[in-house]
Amino acid sequence: MKHRFLGALALAPLLGTQLAAQRGPGVQQPPFKNELLDNLAGLWSFSAAPGSPPVRGGADAVWELGHQWLRLHQKEVDGPESVTYIGFDNYDRRLVAIRVDSISGARGAETNGYGLQDGNKIVFTFDYAITQIRQTYTWDPQAKTWQFLVESKPRRGATWNTISLLTLHRVNVPGRPPRAPAPASPPQP
């Protein structure tokens, strides 16, 4: 009994640190700050890469919910649309994408995408029951454009197949700033 008590005491500081990092239920989390994703905030037009089936549309991205999520709304001209929320899981230290669209309905929203950032690129993987979808967002700082690559493969397959490759170009609206800066962090208690 004495050894269990001493073991619990030894773990208490570690558990306390983990719980403090999450800040507890009902407590506003600090804003999620990500310079790469800040480049995605704003209005965009998109088109398919040369050699791909023709696709045109628009997108807008805005920080929401206390700057915890970047909401990306995409709509093809006379085609499907989607809304993707991108946030950060502080516990697992990875990006999370929650996606809903007009193609797969509620079934597609059952699976979150998880991703990591590598320089100017973010790769999300969605592990559906029979297939995997990989979405790669790549920022080109010189051209100030984004490239969105969507690939799929069977769950047990080895080869990724390209579904779409889009290039996003910023749309500037007179009198409207291209993006809003991150709010200041709330005061710490």
Wavefront OBJ file of the C-alpha trace (Angstrom):
o trace
v 0.000 0.000 0.000
v 2.860 2.341 0.912
v 4.524 1.736 -2.486
v 1.315 2.590 -4.372
v 0.994 5.832 -2.448
v 4.616 6.784 -3.179
v 4.118 5.895 -6.853
v 1.039 8.106 -7.026
v 2.983 10.968 -5.438
v 5.749 10.581 -8.002
v 3.244 10.791 -10.881
v 1.260 13.710 -9.453
v 3.530 16.483 -10.824
v 3.473 14.936 -14.313
v -0.311 14.567 -14.338
v -0.736 18.061 -12.960
v 1.360 19.479 -15.798
v -0.691 17.609 -18.429
v -3.986 18.750 -16.918
v -2.797 22.337 -16.561
v -1.793 22.409 -20.251
v -5.367 21.550 -21.214
v -6.681 24.273 -18.880
v -9.790 22.279 -17.977
v -13.347 22.170 -19.281
v -15.190 25.432 -19.687
v -11.988 27.495 -19.827
v -11.315 29.467 -23.010
v -8.246 28.133 -24.785
v -5.631 30.598 -26.021
v -5.806 31.480 -29.729
v -4.267 28.973 -32.122
v -1.481 30.846 -33.883
v 0.008 29.464 -37.074
v 1.824 31.738 -39.524
v 1.403 29.300 -42.405
v -2.368 29.071 -41.980
v -2.559 32.858 -41.556
v -1.537 32.979 -45.239
v -4.700 31.026 -46.105
v -7.070 33.482 -44.402
v -8.868 35.580 -47.008
v -10.681 35.226 -50.335
v -9.444 32.967 -53.146
v -10.296 31.838 -56.645
v -9.149 28.420 -57.750
v -8.686 26.446 -60.915
v -7.445 22.987 -61.805
v -3.821 22.443 -62.685
v -3.010 22.135 -66.411
v -3.775 18.654 -67.707
v -6.482 18.064 -65.058
v -10.236 18.065 -65.673
v -11.472 21.678 -65.712
v -12.533 22.968 -62.299
v -13.148 26.565 -61.277
v -14.439 28.032 -58.067
v -13.804 30.136 -55.049
v -12.847 29.799 -51.435
v -12.774 31.886 -48.322
v -10.962 31.194 -45.080
v -11.506 32.945 -41.775
v -10.455 32.340 -38.169
v -13.441 31.474 -35.969
v -14.385 30.339 -32.472
v -11.913 32.471 -30.557
v -9.222 31.962 -33.213
v -9.228 28.210 -32.476
v -10.296 27.071 -35.953
v -9.606 28.236 -39.475
v -12.818 27.709 -41.458
v -12.138 27.025 -45.141
v -15.229 27.150 -47.379
v -14.727 25.975 -50.979
v -17.342 26.057 -53.772
v -16.887 24.918 -57.351
v -18.804 26.772 -60.078
v -21.884 24.595 -60.675
v -20.341 21.885 -58.511
v -19.877 20.600 -54.997
v -18.877 22.598 -51.960
v -17.123 21.828 -48.712
v -16.332 23.376 -45.362
v -13.183 22.317 -43.522
v -12.319 23.406 -40.001
v -8.582 23.270 -39.233
v -7.421 23.374 -35.616
v -4.633 22.109 -33.402
v -4.795 19.249 -30.887
v -2.511 20.380 -28.050
v -2.505 16.924 -26.470
v -1.380 14.914 -29.529
v 0.533 17.897 -31.013
v -1.008 17.603 -34.472
v -3.355 19.479 -36.755
v -6.954 18.320 -37.074
v -9.242 18.793 -40.083
v -12.992 18.344 -39.726
v -14.565 18.285 -43.178
v -18.167 18.326 -44.349
v -19.188 18.461 -47.987
v -22.121 18.231 -50.375
v -20.874 14.946 -51.881
v -20.534 12.455 -49.031
v -23.085 13.945 -46.641
v -22.928 13.150 -42.939
v -21.114 9.855 -43.534
v -17.963 11.630 -44.701
v -17.926 13.838 -41.600
v -17.495 10.802 -39.341
v -13.734 10.724 -39.984
v -11.386 13.537 -39.031
v -8.155 14.189 -40.864
v -4.930 14.409 -38.915
v -1.876 16.193 -40.151
v 1.520 17.651 -39.584
v 3.160 20.769 -40.908
v 6.497 20.520 -42.666
v 7.741 23.968 -43.649
v 5.246 25.472 -46.129
v 3.279 22.232 -46.442
v 0.538 20.567 -44.397
v -0.461 16.975 -45.112
v -3.759 15.657 -43.720
v -4.717 11.984 -43.870
v -8.329 10.853 -43.535
v -8.572 7.125 -42.721
v -12.018 6.080 -43.972
v -13.237 2.474 -43.667
v -12.324 1.382 -47.214
v -10.067 4.162 -48.480
v -7.576 6.749 -47.347
v -7.695 10.345 -48.532
v -4.613 12.527 -48.339
v -4.905 16.301 -48.697
v -1.699 18.286 -49.125
v -1.830 22.073 -48.771
v 1.325 23.795 -50.081
v 2.016 27.526 -49.781
v 4.264 29.220 -52.357
v 5.493 32.397 -50.614
v 6.988 33.912 -53.795
v 3.844 33.521 -55.911
v 1.567 33.935 -52.860
v -0.547 31.001 -54.037
v -1.716 27.752 -52.492
v -1.779 24.371 -54.153
v -4.266 21.768 -52.882
v -3.535 18.177 -53.868
v -6.120 15.488 -53.042
v -5.134 11.835 -53.410
v -6.735 8.511 -52.534
v -5.758 4.883 -52.194
v -7.529 1.711 -51.106
v -7.126 1.015 -47.379
v -4.665 -1.809 -48.049
v -3.250 -0.308 -51.241
v 0.221 1.040 -51.802
v -0.318 3.587 -54.585
v -1.782 7.072 -54.143
v -3.967 8.249 -57.053
v -4.526 11.943 -57.724
v -8.159 13.039 -57.417
v -7.618 16.760 -57.910
v -4.928 19.411 -57.987
v -6.069 23.000 -57.505
v -4.193 26.289 -57.450
v -5.631 29.077 -55.294
v -5.032 32.762 -56.157
v -5.880 35.538 -53.707
v -8.837 37.768 -54.571
v -8.368 41.306 -53.309
v -11.515 43.217 -52.423
v -11.122 47.035 -52.362
v -11.577 48.461 -48.882
v -11.230 45.075 -47.176
v -7.991 43.872 -45.629
v -6.750 40.542 -47.046
v -6.740 38.888 -43.615
v -7.253 39.706 -39.966
v -4.358 39.324 -37.540
v -4.564 36.892 -34.636
v -6.090 38.374 -31.492
v -3.917 38.839 -28.449
v -3.802 35.947 -26.010
v -6.257 36.274 -23.124
v -4.721 37.260 -19.794
v -3.465 34.323 -17.752
v -4.994 33.862 -14.279
l 1 2 3 4 5 6 7 8 9 10 11 12 13 14 15 16 17 18 19 20 21 22 23 24 25 26 27 28 29 30 31 32 33 34 35 36 37 38 39 40 41 42 43 44 45 46 47 48 49 50 51 52 53 54 55 56 57 58 59 60 61 62 63 64 65 66 67 68 69 70 71 72 73 74 75 76 77 78 79 80 81 82 83 84 85 86 87 88 89 90 91 92 93 94 95 96 97 98 99 100 101 102 103 104 105 106 107 108 109 110 111 112 113 114 115 116 117 118 119 120 121 122 123 124 125 126 127 128 129 130 131 132 133 134 135 136 137 138 139 140 141 142 143 144 145 146 147 148 149 150 151 152 153 154 155 156 157 158 159 160 161 162 163 164 165 166 167 168 169 170 171 172 173 174 175 176 177 178 179 180 181 182 183 184 185 186 187 188 189
